[in-house]
Amino acid sequence: MAVKTPNDCPTSCSGGCVCRLLKKVGICRSTLITLALVPFAWDGVLWAADAVRSIFDLVSGVGG
């Protein structure tokens, strides 16, 4: 049975020097995917905030 250290990437990064460099600093493929999805999540946060603001303006009559 293989012993897994905490810094091991769950997928093998046997690619080029960039992949090996990323693995040395603890960045895995799943981290890169998560970082790629952050802008879409932020758009959802902004949309929800705008929706709440619009509903508040509609109910309170503040918006022109």
Steps between C-alpha positions, in 0.01 A plus 500: 500500500634841402543771760357833392650820634274804557658695212445231237277595213214252450570490127840430355680805365752332279482783247757765426692738719198725564302215649792394718546860619132530588515171689798625704302800625194286573271589210311207349273470200192528722629831641538640150146393411367665816684824423361494146143483637537789746402777250174320422423466872569872550257586218235304692573696818467829313176385337350403837602832656345692210180295532471573873569869439237517226238328715578732792472805276170373359349429842623815674439735207853640523588432138379756250 
